[in-house]
């Protein structure tokens, strides 16, 4: 049976590995790359401007191996189609950032190299991988995506508004409604909790928080459970924030997550689900929000933590590379040791290796600790199958939410239709 909750970080010996343990090359030393060049694709669109970081990595890699690196940034919105075209034409890069829901798809297409031998050659590295990312990077029991970074969505809210009204961060779903009603009465020009209709990963915490599932695997057959009683209860609560309680707006029916964050930045939103990588960006976009943003785990229906999608990226080596050992050394440099820590510090993402997460796990920063808690105790995965990309391309979940928000379908009908479509797509 497909398991939803992933024990993302298991503290213990693996979590206390010294960073130097992951610093050596897989061949026991540096690969001679003199005169060679690697082509690397890194996604752009949600990642911050990291030109200086890439320059530093490239310089360190050249000093270590003698090879140069050509890093090309690719827009997330265009990346999937570009990958598909390059795979078909045999023009893939040596190394590329692959989103966690794409790695299995590209591995199934035969485009990626297995990384198990490289990982296992490094003492302690296998146990040091963040498990949720490792699971998402594994297809047919082989690792094709080296965990690079992870992000998770939690509850982000306006602390100044909550303090003004004497509110605490919600601990269950009733608290969300109570806080929303208080905010709506005191600040009628502010949306207490918008429901963006074109934001898939905003939906699943409510499904899981009510005890439902996206889909389960029995043998080789996937079955969507979006229409189970538990899933329907979670989806009804989420959409009721808009349709019943009036915490959203008609315009939000077509919002993506970026639209949601823009509205928060403009001071028009009191609560939202947002990623661990966003608080810095929110304050940079509107310095007046400094000291006015708080974070909390997403509460479950009756308390505890509602699981949230553990998103993020892998670095994968493509089978068109002329030097797999050299490509792996670049992957290793980016994903372990000082550069893994530096990337996390600069972006607000979490590293893909546990040994680089110690600082985040020990943090008392109110804009770090709740996300770390969410990641450790409430990180979850969408179905790990090459076909989930087809579900996302079809926008099955988003269409379901938009039909409910727009009044075209009730929750029961919308979830049954979505479950039927998802089940069909997952089993093609």
N, C-alpha and C positions, 0 to 999 in steps of 0.2 A: 504493500500500500504506500502511496506517495505520502511523505511526511512534510508537514508544513513548517513547523518551528525548527529552526536550526540552532544548536548550541554554538553560537558564533565564536565565543572566546572561552576556552577552558583554561583557567589559571592554574599554574603549577610549574613543573620544570620547563615545559615548552615556552611558557610566557616569560621566563627569566633568562632565556638565552642571551648571551652577549651579542651585540650587533656584529662583532667581528666574526662570529661563527658563520655568517652568511656572506662573507666578503670575498672568499676565494673563488677562483674559476672552476668550472666543472671538470676541467682536465688537469686540475692540480696546479695550474699556473695560467698565465695570460696567453690567449691565442694570438699567433702572429698574424696580424691583419694589415701589415704594411702594404700600402698601395691599394687597399680595398675600400669600398664605400658601401654602407648600409643605407637603404631607403626605409624610413619609418613614417607611418601615418599616425598622427595624434588628433583626437577629436577636438572640435572647437564649437562653442555655442553656450555651454554651461560652465566649462572650465574658465578660470580667470586668465588674464594675460600672463603667460608664463615664459616669455621669450628668454628672460635672463636665466631661468631654471634650465631650459633646454640647452642654452649655450654652455652652462656649467657642466651638465651631464656630457655633452658632446666633447668638451675639452678633456674631461676626466677619462672618457672612453678612448680618445685618441692617444692620450698619454700612456694608457694601460696597454693598448693593443696595437697602436700604430694605424688603425683604420679611422676613416672619417665617417660622419653621419649626416645624412640629409633628412632633416625632420620637416615633414609637410603637414600643416594643419588642415583638417578636413571638417567641414560643417556637419554636425550631427544630422541635420535634416536631409543632407544629400548622401550621407555616408553609406547607408545600407545598399542603395541602388549602385553606388560606385563600387562597393565590394563585390556585389553580384556580377557586375559587368567585368571587373578585373579577374574574378575567379574563372569566368567563362573564357576569357581571352588569355589566361595565363600570365597576366601582367600585375599580379599582386606584389605588394612591398615585401621586404624581408621580414619586417616586424610591424605590427599595428596594434593600436588600442581597439579592443573589441568589447562592446557592451555585454553585460552578463547574460542578456537574453539572446545574443547573437552567436556566442561562442559555440554552442552545441550545433546550431544550424550550419556554420561554416565547417565544423568538424565532420558533420554528417555528409557534407558535400565533398569531403576528401581534400580540403584546401589547407588544413593545418597539420603541423608536425606534433607528434606526441612529445610531452615534456617530462614524462615520469623519470627517465634515466638521468636527466640533468638534475632534477630536484632531488632524487634519491642519492646522487653522488655527493650532495652537500650535507654534511653531518648536522642533523637536527632540523633541517629546513622543512621537511615534510610536516613535522608536528608543529612547526611555527606558522604555517599558513592559516589565515583566518578561515574557519571551516565553511562558513556560508559562501564565501567567494570561491573556495576550492570545490565545493559541491557544484556550484553553478558553472565552473570551468571544466567539469568532468563529463565526458560523454562516452557511453559504452565502457565504463569503468577505466577510462584512460584520461589523463589530464592534458587538456589542450589550451587552457588559459591560465597563465600565471597571475595570481591575485596581485593587483596593483593598488587600487584604492577602493574604499567603500564609503557609501553615504546612506543615511537613513532619515526618514521623515519623522518628525515629532510635532507636538503642538507648540506653536509660536504665538505669543499673545502680547498685548500692550499692557505692560505692568503699571503704567501711570493710570490707565483707565480702571484696571482692577483695583488698585490701591484707593483710588477716588471713591469707588463704590463699595469698598470693604469686601472684595471678593478674593478668594484663594484660587489657585490653579485647579481646574476640575479634576476630581478623583474618580468620577464615573459619568455615565451619560446623562443622568438627571442633573448633575452639576453643570454640564455644558448648557443644557436648556435653561436652567435657572440663571446662569451668568448671562446667557444671550438675552433673556427677557429683561434683565436689569439694565444691560447696555442699551438695548433697543429703546427702553423708556427714557433713559438719561441722555442718550446721544442718538436721536432719530436720524441724523445725517450719516451715521456710521453703520456699516454692515457687521453685525455681530459675528457671523460665521458663514461666509460665502461658500456656495457649492459649485465649483467649476465643472462644467459639463464635459470638457474635453481634456480630462486629466485622470487617466486610468489608475495610476498608483495612489491617488487620493481615495479611491473607492475600497480597496482591499482591506485596510485596517478595520473598517466597519463590518465587513464580512467575517473576518477572523475574530474580531472583538465580541461578536455574538455567538461564536462557536461554529461558524460555517467554514466552507472551503471553496477555493476557486475550482479545483478539479482534483480528482484522485486517480491513481493508477492501480489497476488490478491486472496482473500479468502484463500483457502488452496493450491493454485497452484503457484509454483515458475516458473519464466521465466527468463532465462539469457538474458542480453542485451549487451553482449560483441560484438554483431554484429550490434548494432545500429550505425547510422552515427556518433554520438558523440564519442562513444567508439572507433570506428574504427579510428577516427581522432587522438585520444590520443595515441592509440597503434601504429599508423603509425609514429607519431612524435617520440615516444620512440625508436622504432626499426630503424628509419631513422638515429638516432644518430650513429648507427653502419653501416648500409647498404648504406646510402647516404653520410653522413658527415665524416665517417671514424674515429670517436672518440673512437671506441672500438677495439677489436681484434677478430680474428677467435677463439682463445682459450677461450675467455670469453663466448662463446655460451654454454659451459657446467659448467660455474662457479656457485657456490653457494655464498651466502652472505659472508661466511667466506673466500672464495677465493678472493672476491672483497676487503675485509678489509686487507687481507694479501698483496695484490698488492699495496694498498694505503700505508700500513706500510713500504713497501720496497721503497717507493718514486716514484712509477710508475703511480700514478693516481692523477689527478688534482681535479676532482669533482666526487661525488658519493652520493647516498642516503644511510644513515646509521643511526643507532639507537642512542637514547639519552644515552644509556649505553656504547657506544663504545669510545668516545673521550679519556677517561682516559686509556682505554686498548691500544689504538693506541700509546699513548705517552709512556706508560710502555713498549710496545714492541719495540719502537724506540724513545729513549729520544731526538734524534736530531729533532723530530717533535714538540718539546715544543715551543710554541709561533708561530707555523706555520699552525695551524689548526683553521678554522673558521666554523661557522654553520649559516644557514639561513633557513627560512621556504621554503618549496617547492612551487615555484611560479605556479599560474594557467596559463592557456594558454595566457590570456591577462592581467594578473596581479592578485593581491590578493593571496590567499593561496589555493593550491591544497590539498584536503584532503589526509590524510595518515592513514594507518591502525593503530588503537589503539590496540597494542598488549599488552601482559601481562599475568598475571596468577591470578587464584582464589585459595583459600584453600577450599576444600570440605570435608564434613564428610560422610563416607561411611556407608551403612546400616548394615554392619557386626559388627560395633563397639558395645562393650558391655556397654559403658557408654557415651551416646550422650552428656550429660551435660558437662562431663569432656573434651570430644573432642572439644566441642564448646569453652570452656574456653581457650584451647590451641590456637585455631583459632583466638580468640579475642585478645589474648596476642600478637600474631605475626602480626596482621593486624592493630592494633590501638595503639595510644599512643607512648611512647618513642621507642619501637622496630620498629614501622612503620617508624619513622623518621630516626632511625639508619640505617635500611636497605636501605632507599633511599640515605642517605649520602654515604654509603659504595659502592653502586652499580651503581649509576647514573640513576636508575629507579625512577619513580614517585610513591608516595604512593597511596594506593587505597581509602584513605579517604581524603576529602578536607581539613580538619583541619590540616593535616600534610603537606599539599602542600603549605602553605602560604609562606614559605621561598623561594621555587622554583618560585612561581608566582611573587615575589617581586625582584627576582635576576636580577642583571645587568651583571652577568658573561656571556661573549659572547659565552661560550660553554654550558650554561644552559638556558638563556632567550629565544633563538629562539625555542628550543625544547618545552619549556613551552607554548610559543605562538602557536606553531603548535598543541600541545595537546588541548589547550583550544579552539582555533578558527578553527582548522582543524583536529580534531580527527574523524575517521570514523570506521565503523564496517563492516566486511564481513557478508554475510547472516547468521543470527542466526537461525540455524536449525541443528538437529543431522546429517543431510545428507551432510553438507558441508565437513565433514571429508572424505567422500567418494570422493568428488571432489578433495580434496588435495591428497588423496592416489593415485588417477588416474593421478595426475599431469596434469590436463586439461589445466590450464593456462600456465604452464611452457612448455608443449609440443607445444602449440600454438606459443609462443614466439620463441622457438627453430626452429620451421618449417619456420618461417619468416626469422630469422637470417641466417638459413642455405640455404635459397633460394628454399626450397621444395614447399612452398605455398606463394601466395601473401597475403596481409593483409585481403582482402575481404574473400577469401576462408578459411584462417586459423581461422578468427573470427567466421565465420558461422559454421564451423565444431566444434569449441570449445563451442559455444553457444548451439548447439544442444546436445552435450555430457553433458554439465553442466545441462541443463534443465532436461534431462533424469535422471541424477543422483540425482538431488535435489528433484525429485518427486517420487522416488522409496519407 
